[in-house]
């Protein structure tokens, strides 16, 4: 099926790498890893490195809704680049964002008070109800199209971009603000530590001695629109979102399928939609969490589909694993690397792992790639793949 | 897009026959009251079939178990076997997700400390764990997606299913809504909304509608073309109230159930004169209740049988669906307003 191309007309990002795209690219170019030895956003005895978005401007602060603060920051940047900072000019704009933490009613103070005393102040509940991620952003920017929050664990951000692609292709709206946002939260930190997959040192994606992931936070947002909409608005962009694929493993709640069959199907689908063949993929921004299982499966699949020479990196060595935001942040990075003509070294990698079967780029690498693949593998076994291109 | 199969788990049991029986029968009082005396409609999985599937996912929470049973029933109802051999996707909608499991995980932090929490409870507290169980038990190797948007969660999922089919991303989609009852949520809604202390949701009171928390799962097997025993066609899924279009419906099913403090937006539906039905008194108040009301509409179209309003208190003199509604039923409109007064819904027609 032939669809009108979807243009990336604006991008916004915030993470431990920086408060906007320019600052993030500068950090990535220098190989700067802004991790903290332990979380400072909440009290905890868990001594594991984390990547906090310390440059979130105060003006975005929303009590108890940090994920939305992060999203708003990235949305503003993306809308500004798209030329929509002063209003949406009557366009039908949809909002589709992925998250994990902000979709849960998990305010510990509220719950523990209720548990102990049988009643608790309801402000956290009001915040949860009134600030549902996508609906809140939709209202905040004055959008009149659909709003939907994707809660597909760690592939949420990529899947939200896939939903946006479908909306645009079928004329559900003219423009979509899409991506992902997630805050660093005590609850997933406890959960991931209980699963034994958090590294006590800065993470090392694809390294033989990797010990697991570090948690991070942030938001990555793209303004997507049909080519005709961008042309009509006089908002030309060379970047395109060309394809999306998604497939379940049907295997395990937390572990990826060892043969990577679901990931392979997702990548094939994304390439089919993009109308490209494997040799046209210039580089891969891998999910690359640095857990033993994830990196092994991704390495095998990339080697099988693209050969061991494919330029691969993971940006999680700079951002940590930002869960529902990861797909959005990494789509922004992959698109930006296409535009900039370089990609950063994959932080933390030192030793080749035969079980992974490929070595990520070790330092800043110049590239004339025209197409990039970004992958996301989620708890629950969903795999998502996005293909970005530049003209 | 056609609805070819349905699976339902609700307080009245599991399966389409049970649901149809409830639609045809009189209103039934809530089957549970908590320690505070608050009523609720809770699903009883012990009486459900599918014990083979439930055994496979014995570590899963009730939300996942209800959804797995409903999804498997929907596929079987459509006659679709060996799902691994087909291109099937799953889209699950839920307003609150696995909140009961989330609170259980918080109990772990409180009781045992942050280093001693249960990894199994954590894994099950992730929103898409339910989709994962569906994919695992039914061997579905297509795309799986979990979405939320409170009141419009289900219709958004349904809309996305139609796009997946149009995109040729899948040949079949299992799309559904699921909510689990929990005492914490029951306490919250009792504080924020008006609880029906007598257990009776009066869906046409509207200002406000008294609520009774419900739980359950409703799944639909949809595809581009009609299979052998299709229930109905989904003509379109709409966002925004379109009175001109809606007036063409023979019956309008509204999702009023007291989950918003003021549901007076539904009063506008009455002016068109289209007979109105609401079935929330049978399964309880839940933001994904749209899926259950749509199932009732699909059964109405397929069987050309009118299911009377289970509770017909009508203080606003709305045009309620009469028991002796005699005309052919060709087109139905299903509708949910959110707390901002924005509508989303679906138009259905005979297959």
Interface residues (C-beta under 8 A of the other chain):
Chain A: X1 X44 X45 X46 X100 X103 X104 X105 X106 X108 X111 X112 X114 X115 X122 X125 X129 X132 X134 X135 X139 X145 X146 X147 X148 X149 X150 X151 X152 X153 X159 X163 X166 X167 X169 X170 X172 X186 X187 X188 X189 X190 X191 X192 X193 X194 X195 X196 X246 X247 X248 X249 X250 X251 X252 X253 X254 X261 X262 X265 X266 X269 X378 X379 X380 X381 X382
Chain B: X84 X90 X96 X97 X99 X102 X103 X105 X106 X107 X109 X110 X114 X115 X116 X117 X118 X119 X122 X123 X124 X125 X126 X127 X128 X129 X131 X132 X133 X135 X136 X138 X139 X140 X141 X142 X143 X144 X145 X146 X147 X148 X149 X150 X156 X159 X160 X163 X164 X166 X167 X168 X169 X184 X185 X187 X188 X191 X192 X239 X340
